[in-house]
Structure formats: C-alpha cells, structure tokens
C-alpha cells in the first residue's frame, strides 16, 4: 500500500482533496486521521476571506456545484490556532493549499508557512473557478502559471505541487509549463465550471451564478487528463475528480497517479477515505497486482506488464 511521493513514504495513496476536508479537525471526531496517506488543507490566503454569498452549494445529477470562494481564516490564524490543534491529531506531513488574487499574496503565505514543521509540501492553487480574480486566471494561462510557479519556487523551502484547472484547451501545455518552471508534482483536476438554474424562479441557483462541478460526473474527464499528463511529464501526479470508491482510486493509479485525492465523497460520507483505504488491499489482490507502486501508469501501453 505504500507509495513514494516527494521524498516521503505514504502509508497509502489516499489524500483528502483541498476544500472538502476543512483543515482535518472536523473529521478527527469520526476516525483516526493517521489512517490517511496525508491530507490537504483547504485554501489558505494571506488574509481572512468570508467567501461568496449564499446559496453557494447545489446538488446536480452526478455531483455537486460549489462556489464557496476560498473562505478561510487567513494564514496567521492557521499558524497560531489551527496547525497546533491539527498536530495533536495527525502525526504525518500535510499539504498546505495556497491561494491568492495576485502573485505577491501567494508568496506572502509561502514565506509565513515555510517554518511550519508539519507542512511537508505546498499545493499552489492556480485553478479555483469560484473567485473573481486570481485562481483560475493563473491556471488557464501558461505564461502566468509559469511565472507564479517560478517565483513561488524561489520563496519555498518545501516541495511545490501545482493544482491544475481542467478548464483549458490543452492541459498538457499547462502541465509542461509548470514542470519547466520548477513544480515538483502536479494535482489534477480541480472542478469544471458549471451552473444550475432554478426554473421556478428563473434565475441561477448559486448566488455566484457559476460554480465548480465535482463528483462522479467529472471522473471520465479527470481520468483522461491524468492519463494524458502522465505521458508528457516526469513529476508525480495526485489524481482526483469523482473518486468515490476504491475502484475509482485504482483507475486513477492505472492512469498514472502516484496518489489519489478524494473530494466530494467526504461531504457525502465522512468515512469515505477510511472505507477506500480498507478496500484497497483486497482489490489490488483481486486484480492480480503485487502492490500499489507496480500499478502506477499500468494502463499505458508501455506499462502493459505486471511488475
């Protein structure tokens, strides 16, 4: 079940995705967080954000829309209050998701979090579709993405994971650009831009009009993008997008993911991650593989043999 990722050995490849697991504290009352391979925090910004107006979540066929808008208490509160509490219930390195409206905001958060020992890596969020500025602007422009990653790399004393947006014409171009700029790993995909309409009221359901679509509906798109990117980059991938079961997780690993992010499933079932972790060994054995590591990229033609 172990995988090597950014110099760490993860006990298993399952990592709650940013935005669906808070800072982990809410889930600690349900199960021992140390069962997880790691966890990714919700987005951290330089100053507190209250997020978008409500309603900002809507269920849709095959998933959900969210337009939370990066609500978080800000980096100073994370350092002073949240991380000390998290260290009491989770004894593994975490991934800190970082967001901002301008490059300087990302750099400010990185500078402040560099000395936090529990943070094992930064996930640079260049792909959030739910804020009016920043976020996805970086993720859909290779030049802007490269500049942000290059400057973040100059400031960071920890590995950089870059979270990619699927809302692009060619995700491979963005992946190559951020790898060339110094990214140590990639996570993909973030949500697809979507909307829902209240036909009785004849207006959008979300106050923000548009939101990020997640859940099983996006899994085929996510799998395709992980598969494509794996063939074109040499850095590891956290694959995500519609993972609900151990079978879904295995699909992403076969497509090329070293680790797997679990997102919306956590909102439907707080035990989603431990259930997936528990089911993985039996599924690996059933499929005839010896371990997770040997399955990474197994669906690609050049990997069509059992290691």
Secondary structure, DSSP 8 states (H G I E B T S, - for coil): --EEETTEEESSSEEE-TTSSTTSGGGTTTS-GGGSSEEB---B-SS-B----S--EEEETTEEEE-----B--HHHIIIIIHHHHHHH--S-EEEEE--SSHHHHHHHHHHHTT-TTEEEEEEE---TTSSSSTHHHHT-HHHHHHHHHHHHHH-SSEEEEE--S-SS-HHHHHHHHHHTT-SEEEE---EEE--EETTTTEESSTTS-EEEESGGGHHHHHHHHHHHHTT-SSEEEEESS--SHHHHHHHHHHT-SEEEE-THHHH-TTHHHHHHHHHHHHHHHHT-S-SGGGTTTTSGGG-S--
